[in-house]
């Protein structure tokens, strides 16, 4: 559900990631963290684009972009700074 909100916030993956971070942590993402999460997104997108059946297992539809963003959303929700606040 969180990744779905992120994906509809913008057509640009960087803006989607920034939106998710700000929604979860109530602050703007730093450029270094954005770079790390963009890299995670690109890696996951490449994987799910090559293996759409795996995307379907994760998000119930063959949409690699949503599956990749789900991985990023999970990373955001597991950040120490979110958990300890």
MDTraj code that builds the backbone (N, CA, C; nanometers):
import mdtraj as md
import numpy as np

residues = "UNK UNK UNK UNK UNK UNK UNK UNK UNK UNK UNK UNK UNK UNK UNK UNK UNK UNK UNK UNK UNK UNK UNK UNK UNK UNK UNK UNK UNK UNK UNK UNK UNK UNK UNK UNK UNK UNK UNK UNK UNK UNK UNK UNK UNK UNK UNK UNK UNK UNK UNK UNK UNK UNK UNK UNK UNK UNK UNK UNK UNK UNK UNK UNK UNK UNK UNK UNK UNK UNK UNK UNK UNK UNK UNK UNK UNK UNK UNK UNK UNK UNK UNK UNK UNK".split()
xyz = np.array([
    [0.0820, -0.1195, 0.0000],
    [0.0000, 0.0000, 0.0000],
    [0.0863, 0.1258, 0.0000],
    [0.1970, 0.1247, 0.0764],
    [0.2839, 0.2413, 0.0826],
    [0.3481, 0.2672, -0.0535],
    [0.3957, 0.1626, -0.1194],
    [0.4565, 0.1784, -0.2518],
    [0.3533, 0.2271, -0.3526],
    [0.2293, 0.1845, -0.3395],
    [0.1235, 0.2308, -0.4303],
    [0.1021, 0.3813, -0.4155],
    [0.1081, 0.4316, -0.2935],
    [0.0957, 0.5763, -0.2714],
    [0.2157, 0.6491, -0.3297],
    [0.3329, 0.5887, -0.3168],
    [0.4534, 0.6492, -0.3717],
    [0.4460, 0.6573, -0.5237],
    [0.3988, 0.5503, -0.5879],
    [0.4005, 0.5444, -0.7337],
    [0.3008, 0.6421, -0.7962],
    [0.1912, 0.6699, -0.7269],
    [0.0936, 0.7637, -0.7840],
    [0.1274, 0.9094, -0.7524],
    [0.2291, 0.9319, -0.6695],
    [0.2650, 1.0692, -0.6331],
    [0.3345, 1.1434, -0.7464],
    [0.3951, 1.0699, -0.8400],
    [0.4702, 1.1310, -0.9491],
    [0.5047, 1.0248, -1.0528],
    [0.5385, 1.0690, -1.1726],
    [0.5845, 0.9763, -1.2761],
    [0.7352, 0.9521, -1.2649],
    [0.8032, 1.0359, -1.1880],
    [0.9488, 1.0294, -1.1746],
    [0.9882, 0.9470, -1.0515],
    [1.0650, 0.8392, -1.0708],
    [1.1037, 0.7545, -0.9578],
    [1.1752, 0.8305, -0.8453],
    [1.2574, 0.9273, -0.8786],
    [1.3271, 1.0042, -0.7742],
    [1.2278, 1.0814, -0.6885],
    [1.1274, 1.1378, -0.7513],
    [1.0238, 1.2097, -0.6774],
    [0.9379, 1.1135, -0.5955],
    [0.9151, 0.9945, -0.6490],
    [0.8395, 0.8932, -0.5754],
    [0.9140, 0.8543, -0.4479],
    [1.0444, 0.8357, -0.4612],
    [1.1270, 0.7990, -0.3459],
    [1.1279, 0.9133, -0.2443],
    [1.1453, 1.0342, -0.2921],
    [1.1453, 1.1512, -0.2038],
    [1.0121, 1.1644, -0.1305],
    [0.9031, 1.1414, -0.2020],
    [0.7700, 1.1465, -0.1415],
    [0.7569, 1.0420, -0.0303],
    [0.8006, 0.9207, -0.0583],
    [0.7917, 0.8129, 0.0414],
    [0.8730, 0.8436, 0.1652],
    [0.9929, 0.8960, 0.1454],
    [1.0789, 0.9297, 0.2584],
    [1.0151, 1.0396, 0.3429],
    [0.9659, 1.1429, 0.2764],
    [0.9057, 1.2542, 0.3495],
    [0.7775, 1.2115, 0.4212],
    [0.7011, 1.1245, 0.3588],
    [0.5784, 1.0737, 0.4200],
    [0.6095, 0.9927, 0.5463],
    [0.7124, 0.9116, 0.5397],
    [0.7467, 0.8249, 0.6530],
    [0.8191, 0.8991, 0.7645],
    [0.9083, 0.9911, 0.7272],
    [0.9959, 1.0524, 0.8268],
    [0.9681, 1.1993, 0.8535],
    [0.8756, 1.2573, 0.7787],
    [0.8382, 1.3976, 0.7976],
    [0.9548, 1.4939, 0.7780],
    [1.0475, 1.4551, 0.6892],
    [1.1569, 1.5458, 0.6546],
    [1.2051, 1.5139, 0.5136],
    [1.2738, 1.6102, 0.4567],
    [1.3248, 1.5954, 0.3210],
    [1.4449, 1.5012, 0.3202],
    [1.4517, 1.4187, 0.2187],
    [1.5608, 1.3223, 0.2066],
    [1.6894, 1.3947, 0.1661],
    [1.8012, 1.3508, 0.2218],
    [1.9311, 1.4074, 0.1826],
    [1.9698, 1.3519, 0.0456],
    [2.0557, 1.4236, -0.0225],
    [2.0960, 1.3788, -0.1565],
    [2.1709, 1.2455, -0.1498],
    [2.2473, 1.2232, -0.0445],
    [2.3210, 1.0965, -0.0341],
    [2.2260, 0.9786, -0.0127],
    [2.1240, 0.9971, 0.0693],
    [2.0269, 0.8894, 0.0907],
    [1.9435, 0.8665, -0.0350],
    [1.9088, 0.9747, -0.1027],
    [1.8340, 0.9605, -0.2274],
    [1.9143, 0.8814, -0.3291],
    [2.0429, 0.9087, -0.3381],
    [2.1289, 0.8357, -0.4316],
    [2.1303, 0.6865, -0.4005],
    [2.1399, 0.6533, -0.2728],
    [2.1416, 0.5116, -0.2325],
    [2.0084, 0.4453, -0.2683],
    [1.8977, 0.5116, -0.2377],
    [1.7661, 0.4528, -0.2657],
    [1.7370, 0.4485, -0.4154],
    [1.7891, 0.5435, -0.4913],
    [1.7747, 0.5392, -0.6371],
    [1.8497, 0.4185, -0.6930],
    [1.9661, 0.3927, -0.6400],
    [2.0452, 0.2772, -0.6827],
    [1.9717, 0.1471, -0.6514],
    [1.9142, 0.1392, -0.5335],
    [1.8346, 0.0223, -0.4956],
    [1.7169, 0.0049, -0.5908],
    [1.6487, 0.1145, -0.6213],
    [1.5349, 0.1097, -0.7140],
    [1.5788, 0.0595, -0.8510],
    [1.6868, 0.1152, -0.9046],
    [1.7341, 0.0759, -1.0384],
    [1.7725, -0.0713, -1.0435],
    [1.8394, -0.1178, -0.9393],
    [1.8794, -0.2584, -0.9328],
    [1.7565, -0.3494, -0.9273],
    [1.6603, -0.3129, -0.8433],
    [1.5382, -0.3932, -0.8319],
    [1.4574, -0.3877, -0.9607],
    [1.4498, -0.2709, -1.0233],
    [1.3749, -0.2574, -1.1482],
    [1.4362, -0.3439, -1.2576],
    [1.5668, -0.3451, -1.2663],
    [1.6340, -0.4283, -1.3660],
    [1.6019, -0.5755, -1.3423],
    [1.6067, -0.6174, -1.2161],
    [1.5767, -0.7560, -1.1810],
    [1.4320, -0.7916, -1.2154],
    [1.3377, -0.7078, -1.1739],
    [1.1968, -0.7388, -1.1978],
    [1.1577, -0.7228, -1.3445],
    [1.2287, -0.6394, -1.4181],
    [1.2023, -0.6274, -1.5621],
    [1.2463, -0.7537, -1.6351],
    [1.3549, -0.8124, -1.5877],
    [1.4048, -0.9368, -1.6478],
    [1.3241, -1.0583, -1.6023],
    [1.2599, -1.0462, -1.4859],
    [1.1845, -1.1579, -1.4287],
    [1.0472, -1.1086, -1.3812],
    [0.9579, -1.0741, -1.4758],
    [0.8282, -1.0176, -1.4373],
    [0.7430, -1.1110, -1.3500],
    [0.7656, -1.2392, -1.3593],
    [0.6904, -1.3319, -1.2736],
    [0.7245, -1.3083, -1.1262],
    [0.8478, -1.2695, -1.0988],
    [0.8863, -1.2386, -0.9605],
    [0.8175, -1.1111, -0.9124],
    [0.8004, -1.0150, -1.0034],
    [0.7260, -0.8935, -0.9683],
    [0.5825, -0.9303, -0.9328],
    [0.5253, -1.0205, -1.0111],
    [0.3870, -1.0624, -0.9855],
    [0.3748, -1.1325, -0.8503],
    [0.4762, -1.2094, -0.8134],
    [0.4739, -1.2753, -0.6823],
    [0.4740, -1.1730, -0.5694],
    [0.5447, -1.0632, -0.5905],
    [0.5569, -0.9628, -0.4854],
    [0.4359, -0.8712, -0.4769],
    [0.3876, -0.8236, -0.5922],
    [0.2814, -0.7214, -0.5905],
    [0.1522, -0.7668, -0.6589],
    [0.1448, -0.8919, -0.6931],
    [0.0239, -0.9546, -0.7496],
    [-0.0070, -0.9150, -0.8940],
    [0.0762, -0.8283, -0.9529],
    [0.0635, -0.7949, -1.0951],
    [0.2039, -0.7862, -1.1538],
    [0.2135, -0.8058, -1.2852],
    [0.3436, -0.7972, -1.3502],
    [0.3760, -0.6507, -1.3791],
    [0.4101, -0.5779, -1.2756],
    [0.4470, -0.4370, -1.2895],
    [0.5817, -0.4175, -1.2201],
    [0.6905, -0.4290, -1.2965],
    [0.8242, -0.4196, -1.2375],
    [0.8485, -0.2892, -1.1607],
    [0.7919, -0.1781, -1.2077],
    [0.8119, -0.0497, -1.1402],
    [0.7545, -0.0517, -0.9991],
    [0.6360, -0.1082, -0.9834],
    [0.5734, -0.1162, -0.8515],
    [0.6510, -0.2119, -0.7609],
    [0.6961, -0.3226, -0.8166],
    [0.7741, -0.4176, -0.7370],
    [0.9043, -0.3535, -0.6889],
    [0.9716, -0.2814, -0.7778],
    [1.0966, -0.2146, -0.7393],
    [1.0709, -0.1088, -0.6331],
    [0.9631, -0.0346, -0.6478],
    [0.9304, 0.0680, -0.5493],
    [0.8898, 0.0054, -0.4158],
    [0.8334, -0.1135, -0.4196],
    [0.7996, -0.1860, -0.2970],
    [0.9269, -0.2193, -0.2182],
    [1.0320, -0.2545, -0.2884],
    [1.1607, -0.2826, -0.2235],
    [1.2138, -0.1552, -0.1574],
    [1.2045, -0.0433, -0.2289],
    [1.2502, 0.0850, -0.1739],
    [1.1643, 0.1251, -0.0532],
    [1.0344, 0.1084, -0.0654],
    [0.9439, 0.1417, 0.0454],
    [0.9792, 0.0599, 0.1691],
    [1.0085, -0.0655, 0.1499],
    [1.0483, -0.1519, 0.2612],
    [1.1771, -0.1011, 0.3256],
    [1.2716, -0.0597, 0.2427],
    [1.3978, -0.0059, 0.2953],
    [1.3721, 0.1207, 0.3770],
    [1.2864, 0.2077, 0.3271],
    [1.2531, 0.3317, 0.3997],
    [1.1908, 0.2975, 0.5352],
    [1.0972, 0.2050, 0.5335],
    [1.0270, 0.1706, 0.6577],
    [1.1147, 0.0962, 0.7575],
    [1.2292, 0.0490, 0.7121],
    [1.3219, -0.0213, 0.8006],
    [1.4442, 0.0614, 0.8387],
    [1.4449, 0.1900, 0.8031],
    [1.5552, 0.2762, 0.8409],
    [1.5593, 0.2925, 0.9926],
    [1.6780, 0.2907, 1.0492],
    [1.6945, 0.3089, 1.1936],
    [1.6298, 0.4384, 1.2414],
    [1.6440, 0.5438, 1.1623],
    [1.5895, 0.6727, 1.2067],
    [1.4368, 0.6716, 1.2146],
    [1.3709, 0.5858, 1.1400],
    [1.2259, 0.5732, 1.1508],
    [1.1892, 0.4861, 1.2710],
    [1.2610, 0.3775, 1.2874],
    [1.2302, 0.2815, 1.3928],
    [1.2554, 0.3399, 1.5316],
    [1.3586, 0.4223, 1.5464],
    [1.3952, 0.4739, 1.6783],
    [1.3183, 0.6015, 1.7148],
    [1.2393, 0.6537, 1.6224],
    [1.1608, 0.7748, 1.6552],
    [1.0253, 0.7429, 1.7093],
])
top = md.Topology()
chain = top.add_chain()
for i, resn in enumerate(residues, 1):
    res = top.add_residue(resn, chain, resSeq=i)
    for name in ("N", "CA", "C"):
        top.add_atom(name, md.element.get_by_symbol(name[0]), res)
traj = md.Trajectory(xyz[None], top)
